[in-house]
Amino acid sequence: MSVEQVLKRIEKLKDEAVELERTLTAFKAMGPENGGDGEHKKAEFLKEKLTEIGFYDIIEIKAPDNRVTVGYRPNVVGIYPGKSHDKKVWIMTHMDVVPPGDLSLWKSDPWKVWIDEEGRIYGRGVEDNQQDMVASLLAIQAYAMEGITPEYDVGLVFVADEETGSDYGIKYVLKHKKNLFSKDDLIIVPDGGNPDGTEIEVAEKGILWIKFAVKGKQTHASTPERGINAHKAGANLIVRLEKLYELFPASDPLFEPPTSTFEPTKKEANVPNINTIPGEDIFYFDCRIMPQYPLEKVKEQVRKIVASIESDFGVKIEISYPQEAEAAPPTPTDAPVVKAIQKAVKELRGLDAKPVGIGGGTVAAHFREAGFYAAVWATMDETMHSPNEYAWLKNIIEDAKVFAYIMGNKIE
């Protein structure tokens, strides 16, 4: 009955949810890479909110960053006492948001929340990541208002810098305060999901972005024998790189798509006119690699294919990697955090949530790399980064109930 009381209380906190979204959205918490001054003001508000709710232990982990006015990027951790201190239920959300982009595409000011008749809350950051930041706060607030103690200690983590690499965010926290977390803890990262909350992300592919710069010799198009066509060599390279699909064929139905992917994407301009054979051609590949393949193995095969093009066409090809990230160890599909989410979704919604893998990457990977099991789960339409980003009010409330259910039940 105690958990039921909490769930009923959450239903009465819809106005609180909207007001929190309104306040949080107004902070414009962008990192310096995105033209902002960081998350300081948002962090100060959240510390006040944690104190108001009754968190007994609130710490701020400051990652030095002289690009912002206060000289650091804030990471806030709050602990709420439970009946047992043997383990904690953690919910981690991020404070930073991306820029709004072209303001003409927005129906209204992206930094001022507005709500439509169906219950969508609009504004930059309302879904990414404030939806479940608010939901996590409401879950604990409901416990406090009802005078009921959660089964275990609950930790809320609000991090900086998720949108631009996490060096000042969870990566910094895990480097300097890793002892906050235990291998027995449940770590939920509500930074991705699907509209009915039936997907629990437990695994990610490795990421390898490749830049190819093909160097030939420019000449007039009517005398190709006097030059070396970098564009032709590059086009052949793209076709030959299709062989990577054959060389790395592993498949796992946990992922969608179930295999590695190797796709040409961005291409830079070469020559401005039609009657010139280009002497340089630059293009990129986005590769998402199944976890069993080390990135170096893929690079090795890429170098062999590149060498064959250099030999056949007389070009030189420079290879660089704008981004690379080995796949983190997956969270087991039967890990306690996965089972706890599945149980809550089944009990509260009558739905079966399943573990899935994705192309990468989320901040949960940093927990997994550090040896902790983490699961990415939320109920969302994934409108993040788009104009007119929105979060459903009902999703805030229903996700808060899932968090509260997990907090109030024994963990197997």
DADA-V93692 format. One record per residue. PHI is phi in radians with two decimals (NA if undefined). OMEGA is omega in degrees with one decimal (999 if undefined). D_CENTER is the distance of its C-alpha to the mean C-alpha in Angstrom with 1 decimal. Layout:
# DADA-V93692
phi,omega,d_center
PHI,OMEGA,D_CENTER
PHI,OMEGA,D_CENTER
This chain:
# DADA-V93692
phi,omega,d_center
NA,-177.3,35.4
-1.11,177.8,33.5
-1.16,177.9,30.1
-1.05,177.4,31.7
-1.06,-179.9,32.7
-1.11,-179.3,29.2
-1.10,178.0,27.9
-1.18,178.3,30.8
-1.14,179.6,30.1
-1.02,178.3,26.5
-1.01,-177.3,28.1
-1.57,-174.4,30.1
-1.85,-178.0,27.2
-1.14,178.1,26.1
-1.10,177.1,27.7
-1.09,179.5,26.0
-1.07,-179.7,22.6
-1.11,-178.6,23.5
-1.15,176.4,24.9
-1.11,177.2,21.9
-1.05,-178.9,19.7
-1.08,-178.5,22.6
-1.18,-177.0,22.8
-1.13,-177.6,19.1
-1.12,-175.7,18.8
-1.22,-173.8,21.9
-1.37,179.8,20.5
0.91,-172.5,18.9
-1.43,178.2,16.5
-1.77,176.3,15.6
-1.30,-177.8,15.6
-1.08,177.2,18.7
-1.09,-179.3,17.1
-1.81,176.4,16.8
1.43,-178.8,20.2
-1.88,-178.2,19.5
-1.94,175.2,21.0
1.55,-168.4,18.1
-1.94,-171.0,17.3
-0.96,-176.2,20.8
-1.13,177.6,22.3
-1.14,179.0,19.4
-1.10,179.4,19.5
-1.08,178.1,23.3
-1.11,-177.9,23.1
-1.16,175.9,20.8
-1.09,177.2,23.2
-1.10,-179.9,26.0
-1.15,178.1,24.5
-1.08,178.2,24.0
-1.10,179.7,27.6
-1.07,-178.5,28.8
-1.25,179.2,27.4
2.13,175.2,28.9
-1.17,-173.8,26.5
-1.52,-175.6,28.9
-2.36,-179.8,26.8
-2.16,179.3,24.5
-2.18,176.3,23.6
-2.09,-179.4,21.9
-1.80,-171.1,20.6
-1.72,176.3,21.2
-1.63,-176.4,19.7
-0.97,178.8,22.5
-2.72,-175.5,21.8
-1.34,177.2,25.0
-1.42,-179.0,23.4
-1.91,-171.9,22.9
-1.00,-175.6,26.0
-1.40,175.8,25.7
1.50,179.1,25.1
-2.73,174.1,22.0
-1.89,-174.1,18.4
-1.49,169.8,18.4
-2.24,-172.2,16.6
-1.90,177.9,18.3
-2.17,176.1,19.1
-2.18,178.2,21.4
-2.01,177.3,23.3
-1.92,-172.4,25.3
-1.23,175.2,28.2
-1.99,177.7,28.7
-1.14,-178.9,31.7
-2.04,176.5,30.6
-1.86,-177.1,29.1
-1.16,179.5,28.7
-2.68,179.4,24.9
-2.20,167.7,22.2
-1.76,-178.5,19.7
-1.83,169.9,16.6
-2.23,-176.9,14.0
-1.98,174.6,11.3
-2.24,-178.4,9.8
-1.97,-175.2,9.3
-1.53,-175.1,12.4
-1.33,178.7,11.7
-2.27,177.1,11.6
-1.61,177.2,12.3
-1.11,-178.8,16.0
-1.29,-178.4,17.7
1.39,-178.0,19.1
-1.15,-176.1,22.5
-1.15,179.7,23.9
-1.19,179.4,26.5
-1.50,179.9,23.9
-1.58,178.0,23.3
-1.28,-179.2,25.8
-2.77,179.6,26.1
-1.05,-177.1,24.9
-1.15,-178.7,21.0
-1.69,177.2,21.5
-2.19,-175.3,23.9
-1.10,167.4,22.8
-2.38,-172.7,25.0
-2.21,176.2,25.3
-1.63,-174.4,26.8
-1.17,-178.4,29.4
-1.54,177.2,27.1
1.78,173.8,24.8
-1.53,176.4,21.9
-1.77,-175.8,20.8
-1.82,175.5,20.1
2.65,178.6,18.7
-1.21,177.9,15.9
1.60,-175.0,13.1
-1.12,175.7,14.9
-1.71,-174.7,12.2
-1.93,20.0,9.1
-2.35,-172.2,9.4
-1.30,-179.1,13.1
-0.90,-175.8,14.0
-1.61,164.9,13.2
-1.08,177.8,14.0
-1.13,-179.8,17.3
-1.04,-179.9,17.5
-1.17,177.3,17.3
-1.15,-179.0,20.0
-1.13,-179.7,22.1
-1.03,179.4,22.2
-1.27,178.9,23.7
-1.04,179.0,25.8
-1.14,175.9,27.4
-1.07,-178.4,28.4
-1.11,-178.1,29.9
-1.16,179.5,31.7
-1.53,-179.2,33.2
1.18,-177.6,34.2
-1.95,-178.4,32.5
-1.69,176.3,30.9
-1.07,-178.5,27.8
-1.12,-178.6,28.5
-2.27,171.0,26.5
-0.98,178.0,25.2
-2.05,177.3,22.0
-2.04,172.4,19.5
-1.89,-179.7,17.1
-2.16,176.9,14.9
-2.01,-172.1,13.8
-1.91,175.3,12.2
-1.64,160.5,12.5
1.11,178.6,11.0
-1.17,-173.6,7.2
-1.30,-176.8,7.7
-2.26,169.7,10.3
2.09,176.3,9.8
1.27,178.1,10.0
-1.07,179.1,13.7
-1.73,-176.9,14.9
-1.99,-172.9,12.4
-1.12,176.6,11.6
-1.11,177.7,13.2
-1.18,179.4,16.2
-1.06,-178.1,16.4
-1.20,178.3,16.5
-1.29,-172.4,19.0
-1.83,-177.9,21.3
-2.38,-177.4,21.0
-1.07,-177.7,20.0
-1.20,173.2,23.0
-1.12,-172.6,21.4
-1.88,178.9,19.9
-2.22,179.4,22.0
-1.15,177.8,21.6
-1.52,-177.5,23.1
-1.26,171.2,20.5
-1.75,-177.2,18.2
-2.05,-179.7,14.6
-1.96,178.2,12.4
-2.05,-175.6,8.8
-1.48,-175.3,9.0
-2.14,177.8,5.6
-3.14,-179.9,6.8
2.95,178.7,10.4
-2.29,-170.4,13.7
-1.11,179.2,16.7
-1.96,175.8,18.7
1.27,-177.4,16.3
-1.80,177.2,17.7
-2.04,177.2,14.7
-2.07,-176.7,13.4
-1.39,-176.4,10.9
-2.15,-175.1,12.6
-2.62,179.4,12.5
-2.35,174.1,10.9
-1.38,171.7,13.2
-1.27,-178.5,14.0
-2.06,176.7,13.4
-2.43,173.1,16.6
-1.71,-176.3,17.3
-2.15,173.6,21.1
-1.89,176.6,23.5
-1.93,175.4,27.0
-2.01,-176.9,29.8
-1.60,-177.5,33.0
-1.93,176.5,36.2
-2.16,178.6,39.5
-2.48,-176.9,42.4
-1.29,176.9,42.7
-2.78,176.3,45.9
-1.22,-175.8,47.4
-1.13,-179.8,46.4
-1.41,179.0,50.1
-2.27,-175.0,50.5
-1.08,-178.4,47.6
-1.17,-179.8,49.7
-1.54,-178.4,49.6
-2.25,174.0,45.9
-2.29,-171.6,42.9
-1.36,-179.1,40.5
-1.14,-179.9,37.0
-1.15,178.8,35.5
-1.10,178.7,37.4
-1.12,178.9,36.3
-1.12,178.9,32.7
-1.10,177.2,33.1
-1.16,177.1,34.6
-1.08,178.5,31.9
-1.00,-179.2,29.3
-1.16,-178.3,31.5
-1.18,179.3,32.2
-1.18,174.1,28.5
-1.05,179.4,28.4
-1.10,178.9,30.1
-1.03,177.5,26.8
-1.08,178.9,26.2
-1.35,-176.4,29.5
-1.32,-178.8,29.0
-2.26,-168.7,25.7
-1.59,-172.7,26.4
-0.93,-178.3,24.7
-2.27,178.4,23.5
-2.55,-176.9,21.7
-1.14,175.4,21.5
-1.08,-175.7,18.5
-1.69,173.0,16.5
-2.33,-2.0,16.7
-1.22,-170.7,18.3
-1.40,-177.3,19.9
-2.22,170.4,20.7
-1.16,176.5,19.5
-2.26,-178.0,19.4
-2.38,-170.4,21.1
-2.21,171.9,21.3
-1.23,-176.6,22.9
-2.27,-174.8,21.1
-1.18,172.8,22.1
-2.32,179.4,25.8
-1.51,178.7,27.5
-1.11,177.4,31.0
-1.90,177.3,33.9
-2.05,-175.7,37.3
-1.46,-175.2,38.1
-2.16,-173.2,41.1
-1.29,-171.8,42.0
-1.66,175.0,45.0
-2.20,173.7,43.3
-1.43,-174.9,41.9
-1.27,176.0,38.8
-1.67,176.6,39.0
-2.52,178.3,35.3
-2.48,-175.7,32.4
-2.17,178.1,28.7
-2.60,-171.6,25.8
-2.33,172.0,22.4
-2.11,170.8,20.9
-1.98,-177.6,17.4
-2.02,175.1,17.6
-2.04,-164.3,15.4
-1.88,176.9,17.4
-1.01,-171.5,18.2
-0.99,-176.9,17.8
-1.32,-178.4,21.6
-1.85,173.0,22.1
-1.12,-178.6,21.8
-1.06,-179.4,20.8
-1.11,176.9,24.2
-1.13,177.6,25.9
-1.16,179.0,24.3
-1.02,-179.7,25.2
-1.05,179.8,28.7
-1.21,177.1,29.2
-1.06,-179.6,27.9
-1.08,178.9,30.5
-1.13,179.6,33.2
-1.16,177.8,32.6
-1.07,-179.9,32.5
-1.07,179.4,35.8
-1.16,177.0,37.4
-1.21,178.0,36.6
-1.02,-179.6,38.0
-1.18,-174.6,41.1
-1.32,-172.8,41.7
-2.00,177.9,41.1
1.25,179.3,42.1
-1.80,169.0,38.9
-2.00,-176.4,36.8
-2.22,175.4,33.0
-1.63,-179.8,30.7
-2.02,173.0,27.3
-2.45,-172.4,24.3
-2.25,179.2,20.7
-1.03,176.3,18.4
-2.66,172.8,15.4
-2.62,-179.6,15.6
-2.61,176.1,13.8
-1.09,176.6,15.6
-1.12,176.6,14.1
-1.27,175.1,13.7
-0.99,-178.2,16.3
-1.25,168.7,15.4
-1.36,-179.8,15.8
-0.98,-178.2,19.2
-1.16,177.7,19.5
-1.91,178.2,22.1
-1.10,-178.7,20.5
-0.95,-179.2,21.5
-1.16,178.2,18.1
-1.19,-179.0,17.9
-1.12,180.0,21.5
-1.16,177.6,21.2
-1.14,179.8,18.6
-1.03,-179.4,20.8
-1.12,-179.0,23.9
-1.13,-180.0,22.7
-1.13,179.2,21.6
-1.16,-177.0,24.9
-1.19,-173.4,27.0
-1.57,-175.1,25.7
-2.11,-177.9,25.0
1.22,-177.3,27.1
-2.04,177.7,24.3
-1.72,177.7,23.3
-1.58,-176.8,19.6
-2.10,175.1,18.9
-1.22,178.3,16.6
-2.42,171.5,14.8
-1.95,-178.3,13.2
-2.27,-179.2,11.0
-1.26,178.2,11.2
1.73,-10.7,8.2
-2.28,178.8,6.0
-2.18,179.4,3.5
-1.20,175.2,5.3
-1.06,179.8,7.6
-1.04,-179.2,9.1
-1.18,174.2,10.7
-1.13,-177.9,12.4
-1.13,177.0,13.6
-1.10,-179.7,14.9
-1.48,176.5,16.7
1.70,-179.4,18.4
-1.92,175.3,16.8
-1.44,179.0,15.9
-2.35,178.9,12.7
-2.22,176.3,11.7
-1.68,-178.9,8.8
-2.65,170.8,11.0
-2.95,176.1,11.9
-1.94,-174.6,14.4
-2.73,174.9,13.3
-1.51,-179.4,14.4
1.00,175.4,11.1
-1.63,-177.8,13.0
-0.95,177.0,10.4
1.24,-177.9,11.6
-1.68,171.1,14.9
-1.10,179.9,18.3
1.00,171.7,19.3
-0.92,178.8,15.9
-2.48,171.5,17.0
-2.27,175.1,16.4
-1.29,174.5,19.2
-1.02,-179.9,21.3
-1.10,178.7,22.0
-1.19,176.5,18.4
-1.03,-177.2,18.3
-1.17,-176.6,21.6
-1.23,175.6,21.0
-1.19,175.6,17.7
-1.03,178.6,19.7
-1.14,178.2,22.4
-1.09,178.4,20.3
-1.06,-178.5,19.2
-1.13,178.8,22.8
-1.09,-179.9,24.1
-1.10,-179.8,22.2
-1.13,-172.3,23.4
-1.77,-178.7,26.9
-2.18,178.4,27.6
-1.12,-177.7,28.5
-1.73,-178.3,26.0
-1.34,999,27.5
